[in-house]
């Protein structure tokens, strides 16, 4: 069968005007909880897109670690490609691909660094092996062989076997402050439901239905 022939109907639900909330985060939290309750793999996984100085976009999957009306939070190595691109251009887009529920959410906003206190609070809550991995990996840098990374991880694990790791200054989080959020619900015969929230003056959100 040709890839172009692969298709199916989307019949799991619909999104109506009556289901919308005044603030998009309230609807997002409802959908996120639905994804968690449904037991889909990695419900907090989101694709984050940044843009390099030459205009080349880049995407990667990270895990959402907090969400509030202030925005969406994730953590990374501050020497990574994404961090370098955000330093030059903080405009960012992220995408939640809840395909198993025939839903997706697209977010556009501006990324800002978290405070040192916020970074420390989350880093110290991570499993110790995850903390060690953050020290072992110079994220996005070339690696001669995986054995080199595993050796570095093993050495650090032995070094910090009986003591706590300090919070690294090369690791931290970002909060994406949204100005646009779109909710997409698959529909029969490709008549999908799409609603876009846009942040207006005064901090109010305006909504509009989009063509599928």
C-alpha positions as CSV (number, residue, x, y, z in Angstrom):
1,X,0.0,0.0,0.0
2,X,1.3,3.5,-0.9
3,X,1.8,5.9,1.9
4,X,-0.6,8.3,0.2
5,X,-3.4,5.7,0.6
6,X,-3.1,5.5,4.4
7,X,-6.0,7.3,6.0
8,X,-8.7,6.8,8.6
9,X,-11.7,8.6,10.0
10,X,-11.4,10.7,13.1
11,X,-14.5,9.9,15.2
12,X,-13.5,10.1,18.9
13,X,-15.0,13.5,19.6
14,X,-15.6,17.1,18.8
15,X,-14.8,20.5,20.1
16,X,-17.6,23.1,20.3
17,X,-17.9,26.7,21.3
18,X,-19.7,25.6,24.5
19,X,-16.6,23.6,25.6
20,X,-14.2,26.6,25.3
21,X,-13.0,28.3,28.5
22,X,-12.3,32.0,29.1
23,X,-8.6,31.3,29.6
24,X,-6.9,28.7,27.2
25,X,-4.9,27.2,30.1
26,X,-8.1,25.9,31.7
27,X,-9.0,24.0,28.5
28,X,-5.4,22.9,28.1
29,X,-5.3,21.5,31.7
30,X,-8.6,19.6,31.0
31,X,-7.1,18.1,27.8
32,X,-3.8,17.2,29.5
33,X,-5.7,15.4,32.3
34,X,-7.7,13.5,29.7
35,X,-4.4,12.4,28.1
36,X,-3.0,11.3,31.5
37,X,-6.2,9.5,32.4
38,X,-6.3,7.7,29.0
39,X,-2.8,6.3,29.7
40,X,-1.3,7.5,26.5
41,X,2.6,7.3,26.3
42,X,4.4,10.5,27.5
43,X,1.3,12.8,27.8
44,X,3.6,15.7,28.8
45,X,5.9,15.4,25.7
46,X,5.9,18.4,23.5
47,X,7.8,19.4,20.4
48,X,9.6,22.7,20.8
49,X,10.6,24.6,17.7
50,X,13.3,27.3,17.7
51,X,14.9,29.3,14.8
52,X,18.7,29.7,14.2
53,X,20.3,33.0,13.2
54,X,20.3,31.9,9.5
55,X,16.5,31.3,9.6
56,X,16.7,27.5,9.9
57,X,14.1,26.1,12.2
58,X,14.9,23.2,14.5
59,X,12.6,21.0,16.5
60,X,13.0,18.5,19.4
61,X,10.8,16.8,22.0
62,X,11.1,17.9,25.6
63,X,8.9,17.2,28.6
64,X,6.5,19.7,30.1
65,X,7.3,20.2,33.8
66,X,4.8,22.9,34.8
67,X,1.9,24.8,33.3
68,X,0.0,27.8,34.7
69,X,-1.6,30.9,33.3
70,X,2.0,32.3,33.2
71,X,3.0,29.7,30.6
72,X,4.6,26.3,29.9
73,X,7.9,25.2,31.6
74,X,10.6,22.9,30.4
75,X,14.3,22.3,31.4
76,X,17.5,21.8,29.4
77,X,21.2,22.2,29.2
78,X,21.9,26.0,28.7
79,X,24.7,25.1,26.3
80,X,22.4,23.2,24.0
81,X,21.4,24.2,20.5
82,X,17.9,25.2,21.6
83,X,19.3,27.4,24.4
84,X,21.7,29.1,22.0
85,X,18.9,29.8,19.5
86,X,16.6,31.1,22.3
87,X,19.3,33.5,23.4
88,X,19.3,35.0,19.9
89,X,15.6,34.7,19.3
90,X,13.2,34.0,22.2
91,X,10.2,33.4,19.9
92,X,9.2,29.8,20.1
93,X,6.5,27.4,19.1
94,X,5.5,24.1,20.9
95,X,3.2,21.3,19.9
96,X,1.4,18.6,22.0
97,X,0.8,15.6,19.7
98,X,-2.0,13.7,21.4
99,X,-2.7,11.6,18.3
100,X,-4.2,8.7,20.3
101,X,-7.0,11.0,21.3
102,X,-7.2,12.7,17.9
103,X,-6.2,15.9,19.5
104,X,-3.3,18.4,19.2
105,X,-2.4,21.7,20.8
106,X,-0.2,24.3,19.2
107,X,1.4,27.2,21.2
108,X,3.2,30.3,20.1
109,X,5.0,32.5,22.6
110,X,8.2,33.9,24.0
111,X,10.6,31.9,26.1
112,X,12.2,33.4,29.2
113,X,14.7,31.9,31.6
114,X,13.6,30.7,35.0
115,X,15.1,32.1,38.2
116,X,18.0,30.3,39.9
117,X,15.6,29.4,42.7
118,X,13.2,27.7,40.3
119,X,16.1,25.9,38.6
120,X,17.4,24.6,41.9
121,X,14.0,23.5,43.2
122,X,13.4,21.3,40.2
123,X,17.0,20.0,39.8
124,X,17.1,18.8,43.4
125,X,13.8,17.0,42.9
126,X,15.1,14.9,40.0
127,X,16.4,11.3,40.6
128,X,20.1,11.3,41.3
129,X,21.0,9.5,38.1
130,X,19.2,12.1,36.1
131,X,21.2,14.8,37.9
132,X,24.4,13.0,37.1
133,X,23.4,12.6,33.5
134,X,23.0,16.4,33.3
135,X,26.6,16.8,34.4
136,X,27.9,14.0,32.1
137,X,26.4,15.3,28.9
138,X,27.5,18.5,27.1
139,X,24.2,18.5,25.2
140,X,24.3,19.0,21.4
141,X,28.1,18.7,21.3
142,X,29.8,16.1,19.1
143,X,30.5,12.7,20.7
144,X,33.2,10.4,19.5
145,X,31.5,7.3,20.9
146,X,28.7,6.5,23.4
147,X,31.3,4.6,25.5
148,X,32.9,8.0,26.3
149,X,29.6,9.3,27.6
150,X,28.9,6.1,29.6
151,X,32.4,6.3,31.1
152,X,31.9,9.9,32.2
153,X,28.5,9.0,33.7
154,X,30.1,6.1,35.6
155,X,33.0,8.3,37.0
156,X,30.5,10.9,38.2
157,X,28.3,8.4,39.7
158,X,31.2,7.0,41.7
159,X,32.4,10.5,42.7
160,X,29.0,11.5,44.0
161,X,28.0,8.2,45.5
162,X,27.8,9.5,49.0
163,X,27.3,13.2,48.5
164,X,24.8,15.5,46.8
165,X,25.5,17.2,43.5
166,X,25.5,21.0,43.4
167,X,23.0,22.6,41.1
168,X,24.9,23.2,37.8
169,X,25.1,26.7,36.4
170,X,24.9,25.3,32.8
171,X,21.4,23.8,33.3
172,X,18.1,25.4,33.8
173,X,14.5,26.0,32.7
174,X,12.4,28.2,30.4
175,X,8.9,29.4,30.6
176,X,7.1,29.9,27.4
177,X,4.7,32.8,27.8
178,X,2.0,32.2,25.1
179,X,0.3,34.8,23.0
180,X,-1.5,32.2,20.8
181,X,-2.8,28.7,21.5
182,X,-4.7,26.5,19.1
183,X,-6.8,23.5,20.0
184,X,-7.4,20.8,17.3
185,X,-9.9,18.0,17.5
186,X,-10.1,15.5,14.7
187,X,-13.4,15.3,12.9
188,X,-15.2,12.9,10.5
189,X,-14.4,13.4,6.8
190,X,-11.6,15.7,7.7
191,X,-14.0,18.3,9.0
192,X,-11.8,19.0,12.1
193,X,-12.7,21.4,14.9
194,X,-10.0,24.1,15.3
195,X,-10.2,27.0,17.8
196,X,-7.5,29.6,18.1
197,X,-7.0,31.8,21.2
198,X,-5.1,35.1,20.8
199,X,-4.0,37.3,23.6
200,X,-5.5,40.8,23.3
201,X,-4.7,44.1,25.0
202,X,-5.4,44.0,28.7
203,X,-4.6,40.4,29.0
204,X,-7.9,39.1,27.7
205,X,-8.0,36.1,25.3
206,X,-10.1,36.2,22.2
207,X,-11.2,33.0,20.3
208,X,-12.0,32.2,16.7
209,X,-12.9,29.0,14.9
210,X,-10.6,28.1,12.0
211,X,-11.3,26.2,8.9
212,X,-10.0,22.6,9.1
